[in-house]
């Protein structure tokens, strides 16, 4: 990796990328899925150090459309009915869990002063669309129905997710709207992927793999998730959905180093056309997945704090 390729990147991210390149791990797209998942899980767990202490963290198991769904409930303070964030992890619909995003969700609970419930939805390619989305919607409905037991406020709920989880959060909002169910107060969509396109300007500039996520890898993720789903299916590729009637959204992107940056820009244009209130925060110098790097990157910690403040605003709007 040349120094020129890294000129716009945060110095702490530069060190992380160089370490990753020096490790020489195989391309996950070339491995059997079990081996790929083990490699990515080990790498993600390495970020989950110096975990902030919380008064309560509990694993739950609920009945889902095709078996049990694991949830993890984080509470930043005790003795109160808290507002709630339902968090959907990233990982290309193929990787990730409440374990790989443990630190992120703890920090988000503290930053937003809200309970966080993370969802372990089924993963592709074994379980392509719509299975992951069905699990997410089922978890949201279950949480709402058990708000008293969980000591959370069903009327003050926000969805959040990073990368593929942002896709699932947006699609979950659309599914709830289409079912004419009450919508959450909003959603935080963090460097998401919203259409299976690899021909955007950000893919052309940053998709070679020097910046952690490559276009080739993203194409593999999309194939895993979509399976035989027709192109342009709105709940699978929500950029193509009718976005009218959605609650306010907070969007983030890595401005100069993420192949998916233009997904968020395109979504913002569609939201504006649909009259959906939204805020977009662009973070220069960071790469895709930067919210997983808070243990080593001050800019990532600042961005997560920004997300917490934005979610607090969504949770309190209209009170």
C-alpha positions as CSV (number, residue, x, y, z in Angstrom):
1,X,0.0,0.0,0.0
2,X,1.6,3.3,-1.1
3,X,1.8,6.4,1.1
4,X,0.0,8.3,-1.7
5,X,-3.0,6.0,-1.4
6,X,-3.2,6.9,2.3
7,X,-2.7,10.6,2.1
8,X,-6.3,11.5,3.0
9,X,-6.8,8.9,5.8
10,X,-6.7,9.5,9.5
11,X,-3.2,8.6,10.8
12,X,-4.7,6.1,13.3
13,X,-6.6,4.4,10.5
14,X,-3.4,4.3,8.4
15,X,-1.7,2.3,11.1
16,X,-4.7,-0.1,11.3
17,X,-4.7,-0.6,7.5
18,X,-1.0,-1.3,7.5
19,X,-1.3,-3.9,10.2
20,X,-4.1,-5.5,8.3
21,X,-2.1,-5.6,5.1
22,X,0.9,-7.0,7.0
23,X,-1.2,-9.8,8.5
24,X,-1.6,-11.3,5.0
25,X,-4.9,-13.0,5.7
26,X,-6.6,-14.8,2.8
27,X,-9.4,-13.1,0.9
28,X,-12.6,-14.2,2.7
29,X,-14.4,-14.5,-0.7
30,X,-12.1,-17.4,-1.6
31,X,-12.7,-19.4,1.6
32,X,-15.4,-21.9,2.6
33,X,-18.1,-19.9,4.4
34,X,-17.3,-21.4,7.8
35,X,-13.6,-20.5,7.5
36,X,-14.4,-17.0,6.2
37,X,-16.8,-16.5,9.1
38,X,-14.2,-17.7,11.7
39,X,-11.6,-15.4,10.2
40,X,-13.8,-12.3,10.2
41,X,-15.2,-13.1,13.7
42,X,-11.7,-13.3,15.2
43,X,-10.7,-10.0,13.5
44,X,-13.9,-8.3,14.8
45,X,-13.5,-9.6,18.3
46,X,-10.1,-8.0,18.4
47,X,-11.8,-4.6,18.4
48,X,-13.9,-5.5,21.5
49,X,-11.4,-4.6,24.1
50,X,-11.6,-2.1,27.0
51,X,-15.3,-2.6,27.1
52,X,-17.1,0.1,29.0
53,X,-18.9,-1.1,32.1
54,X,-22.7,-1.0,32.1
55,X,-25.1,-1.6,34.9
56,X,-26.8,-4.5,33.0
57,X,-26.1,-6.6,30.0
58,X,-28.3,-9.6,29.3
59,X,-28.7,-12.2,26.5
60,X,-32.2,-13.1,25.5
61,X,-33.7,-15.7,23.2
62,X,-37.0,-15.2,21.4
63,X,-39.0,-17.3,18.9
64,X,-38.4,-16.1,15.4
65,X,-39.9,-17.1,12.0
66,X,-37.5,-20.1,11.6
67,X,-36.2,-20.7,15.1
68,X,-34.7,-18.9,18.0
69,X,-33.2,-15.4,17.6
70,X,-30.6,-14.2,20.1
71,X,-30.8,-10.7,21.4
72,X,-28.5,-8.7,23.7
73,X,-29.9,-6.0,25.9
74,X,-27.6,-3.2,27.1
75,X,-28.7,-0.7,29.8
76,X,-26.6,2.4,30.4
77,X,-28.3,3.1,33.8
78,X,-30.5,1.3,36.2
79,X,-33.9,1.9,37.7
80,X,-35.8,3.6,34.9
81,X,-37.9,2.9,31.8
82,X,-35.4,3.8,29.1
83,X,-35.8,4.9,25.5
84,X,-34.6,2.1,23.1
85,X,-32.3,1.6,20.2
86,X,-32.8,-1.7,18.2
87,X,-29.4,-2.3,16.7
88,X,-28.8,-4.3,13.5
89,X,-25.1,-5.2,13.1
90,X,-23.2,-5.0,9.8
91,X,-21.0,-7.7,8.2
92,X,-22.4,-8.0,4.6
93,X,-25.3,-10.0,5.8
94,X,-22.7,-12.8,6.0
95,X,-20.7,-12.0,9.1
96,X,-21.2,-10.4,12.4
97,X,-23.2,-10.8,15.6
98,X,-23.9,-9.2,19.0
99,X,-20.5,-10.4,20.0
100,X,-18.6,-8.6,17.1
101,X,-20.5,-5.4,17.8
102,X,-20.4,-5.6,21.6
103,X,-18.2,-2.5,22.2
104,X,-20.0,-0.4,19.6
105,X,-23.4,-1.1,21.2
106,X,-22.1,-0.4,24.7
107,X,-20.7,2.9,23.6
108,X,-23.9,3.8,21.7
109,X,-26.0,3.0,24.8
110,X,-23.9,5.5,26.8
111,X,-23.8,8.1,24.1
112,X,-27.6,8.1,23.5
113,X,-28.5,7.4,27.1
114,X,-30.8,4.6,25.9
115,X,-31.1,0.9,26.1
116,X,-29.8,-0.9,23.1
117,X,-31.0,-4.3,22.0
118,X,-28.9,-6.0,19.4
119,X,-30.3,-8.6,17.1
120,X,-28.5,-11.8,15.9
121,X,-30.5,-12.3,12.6
122,X,-29.9,-15.3,10.3
123,X,-26.9,-14.9,8.0
124,X,-26.4,-15.4,4.3
125,X,-25.6,-17.2,2.1
126,X,-27.3,-20.0,4.0
127,X,-30.2,-17.7,4.7
128,X,-30.5,-15.1,1.9
129,X,-33.1,-12.4,1.6
130,X,-35.8,-12.2,3.1
131,X,-34.6,-14.3,6.1
132,X,-32.4,-11.7,7.7
133,X,-35.0,-9.0,7.3
134,X,-37.8,-11.2,8.6
135,X,-35.8,-11.9,11.8
136,X,-35.1,-8.1,12.3
137,X,-38.8,-7.2,11.9
138,X,-39.8,-10.1,14.2
139,X,-37.4,-8.8,16.8
140,X,-38.7,-5.3,16.6
141,X,-42.2,-6.5,17.0
142,X,-41.3,-8.8,20.0
143,X,-39.5,-5.9,21.8
144,X,-42.5,-3.7,21.4
145,X,-44.8,-6.3,22.7
146,X,-42.5,-6.9,25.8
147,X,-41.6,-3.3,26.5
148,X,-42.9,-3.5,30.1
149,X,-40.9,-6.6,30.8
150,X,-37.8,-5.1,29.3
151,X,-38.3,-1.7,31.0
152,X,-38.1,0.2,27.7
153,X,-40.4,2.8,26.2
154,X,-42.0,1.4,23.0
155,X,-43.0,4.9,22.0
156,X,-39.5,6.1,22.2
157,X,-37.7,3.7,19.9
158,X,-35.1,4.3,17.2
159,X,-33.6,1.7,14.8
160,X,-29.9,1.8,14.0
161,X,-27.5,-0.3,12.0
162,X,-24.1,-0.1,10.3
163,X,-23.4,-1.2,6.7
164,X,-25.6,-4.2,5.9
165,X,-27.4,-3.5,9.2
166,X,-28.2,0.0,7.9
167,X,-29.8,-1.7,4.9
168,X,-31.8,-3.9,7.2
169,X,-32.9,-1.0,9.5
170,X,-34.2,1.0,6.5
171,X,-35.9,-2.1,5.1
172,X,-37.5,-2.8,8.5
173,X,-38.9,0.7,8.6
174,X,-40.4,0.2,5.1
175,X,-41.8,-3.2,6.1
176,X,-43.5,-1.7,9.2
177,X,-44.9,1.2,7.2
178,X,-46.3,-1.2,4.6
179,X,-47.9,-3.3,7.3
180,X,-49.5,0.0,8.7
181,X,-47.8,-0.5,12.0
182,X,-46.6,2.4,14.2
183,X,-43.1,3.5,13.1
184,X,-40.1,4.1,15.4
185,X,-39.2,7.7,16.1
186,X,-36.5,7.4,13.4
187,X,-33.3,5.5,12.4
188,X,-29.6,6.0,12.4
189,X,-28.2,4.5,9.2
190,X,-24.4,4.2,9.5
191,X,-22.4,3.9,6.2
192,X,-25.0,1.7,4.7
193,X,-25.5,-0.2,1.4
194,X,-28.8,0.4,-0.3
195,X,-28.5,-0.9,-3.9
196,X,-26.5,-3.7,-5.5
197,X,-24.6,-1.3,-7.7
198,X,-20.8,-1.4,-8.2
199,X,-20.6,1.4,-10.8
200,X,-20.8,4.5,-8.7
201,X,-18.0,7.1,-8.5
202,X,-17.0,6.0,-5.0
203,X,-16.7,2.4,-6.1
204,X,-14.5,3.5,-9.0
205,X,-12.3,5.5,-6.8
206,X,-12.1,3.4,-3.6
207,X,-13.2,-0.1,-4.6
208,X,-9.7,-1.6,-5.3
209,X,-9.3,-2.9,-1.8
210,X,-6.7,-0.5,-0.4
211,X,-9.4,1.0,1.9
212,X,-10.5,-2.2,3.7
213,X,-13.7,-2.9,1.7
214,X,-13.3,-3.7,-2.0
215,X,-16.0,-3.6,-4.8
216,X,-15.3,-7.3,-5.5
217,X,-16.0,-8.2,-1.9
218,X,-19.2,-6.0,-1.9
219,X,-20.4,-7.8,-5.0
220,X,-19.9,-11.1,-3.2
221,X,-21.9,-9.9,-0.2
222,X,-24.7,-8.8,-2.4
223,X,-24.8,-12.1,-4.2
224,X,-24.9,-13.9,-0.8
225,X,-27.8,-11.8,0.4
226,X,-29.9,-11.6,-2.7
227,X,-29.6,-15.2,-3.8
228,X,-32.4,-15.6,-6.4
229,X,-34.1,-12.4,-5.5
230,X,-34.9,-10.2,-8.6
231,X,-32.8,-7.1,-9.0
232,X,-34.5,-4.0,-7.7
233,X,-36.7,-5.7,-5.1
234,X,-37.5,-2.7,-2.8
235,X,-37.0,-4.3,0.6
236,X,-33.8,-5.9,-0.5
237,X,-32.4,-2.8,-2.3
238,X,-34.3,-0.1,-0.4
239,X,-32.8,2.7,-2.6
240,X,-35.5,1.7,-5.1
241,X,-38.4,1.7,-2.6
242,X,-41.1,4.3,-2.2
243,X,-39.6,6.2,0.8
244,X,-42.6,8.4,1.5
245,X,-43.9,8.5,5.1
246,X,-40.7,7.5,6.8
247,X,-39.7,9.1,10.1
248,X,-36.5,11.3,10.3
249,X,-33.2,9.6,9.5
250,X,-29.6,10.2,10.5
251,X,-27.1,9.1,7.8
252,X,-23.4,8.8,8.0
253,X,-20.7,8.0,5.5
254,X,-16.9,7.8,5.2
255,X,-16.5,10.7,2.8
256,X,-13.3,9.9,1.0
257,X,-12.3,6.3,1.6
258,X,-15.5,4.1,1.3
259,X,-16.7,2.4,-1.9
260,X,-20.2,2.7,-0.4
261,X,-20.2,6.5,0.2
262,X,-22.3,7.2,-2.9
263,X,-25.0,4.8,-1.6
264,X,-25.7,7.2,1.2
265,X,-25.5,10.2,-1.1
266,X,-28.0,8.6,-3.4
267,X,-30.3,7.7,-0.5
268,X,-30.2,11.3,0.7
269,X,-31.4,12.5,-2.7
270,X,-34.2,10.0,-2.7
271,X,-35.2,11.0,0.8
272,X,-35.3,14.7,-0.1
273,X,-37.5,13.9,-3.1
274,X,-39.8,11.9,-0.9
275,X,-40.0,14.7,1.7
276,X,-38.4,12.6,4.5
277,X,-36.5,14.7,7.1
278,X,-32.9,13.6,7.3
279,X,-29.4,14.7,8.3
280,X,-26.2,13.5,6.6
281,X,-22.8,13.5,8.3
282,X,-19.7,12.9,6.2
283,X,-16.5,11.9,7.9
284,X,-13.3,12.6,5.9
285,X,-10.3,10.4,6.6
286,X,-12.2,7.4,7.8
287,X,-12.9,4.0,6.1
288,X,-15.8,1.7,5.9
289,X,-16.4,0.0,9.2
290,X,-14.8,2.8,11.2
291,X,-17.3,2.5,14.1
292,X,-15.7,-0.9,14.9
293,X,-12.4,0.9,15.5
294,X,-13.2,3.0,18.5
295,X,-10.7,1.2,20.7
296,X,-7.9,2.7,18.6
297,X,-9.2,5.7,16.7
298,X,-10.2,9.0,18.3
299,X,-12.1,10.1,15.2
300,X,-14.2,6.9,15.3
301,X,-15.1,7.6,19.0
302,X,-16.1,11.1,18.1
303,X,-18.3,9.9,15.2
304,X,-20.0,7.4,17.5
305,X,-20.6,10.2,20.0
306,X,-22.2,12.2,17.2
307,X,-24.5,9.3,16.4
308,X,-25.5,9.1,20.1
309,X,-26.4,12.8,20.1
310,X,-28.4,12.4,16.9
311,X,-30.3,9.5,18.3
312,X,-31.0,11.4,21.5
313,X,-32.5,14.1,19.3
314,X,-34.7,11.6,17.4
315,X,-35.8,10.0,20.6
316,X,-36.9,13.3,22.2
317,X,-38.4,15.0,19.0
318,X,-42.1,15.7,19.4
319,X,-42.3,15.1,23.1
